[in-house]
Amino acid sequence: MVKIQIDLSEQEDKIVEVYKLVNNLKTKQEAIKQMVNYFKVKIVPERMDKDKEYYKKSLKFGEDKK
């Protein structure tokens, strides 16, 4: 489990509040947890030695998931 503390702007807070109400959720935390599912993330290493075996294995592992 990960705990994250974020500062929402007034506009962002309103968006989360509306999402919470529309989906009949009890807390903003539940709303944000559901909203996160709408995003797709790709992690790209910046400072990795691309000639190392672990890097080549991670690329091969990523292709298997496609």
C-alpha angles and dihedrals in degrees: 000000000000126000116206127184114202134178110225122201117235090260093049091048090054091050092052091046092052091047089050093051096044092051095043094240124160101219140027087237090063090048093052092046090056093043091056090065089070092068130083117207130199117192115208119184115228105185103039126122101244092201093061119104095234090058093051090048092051091053091050090048090052092053091053090059094057 
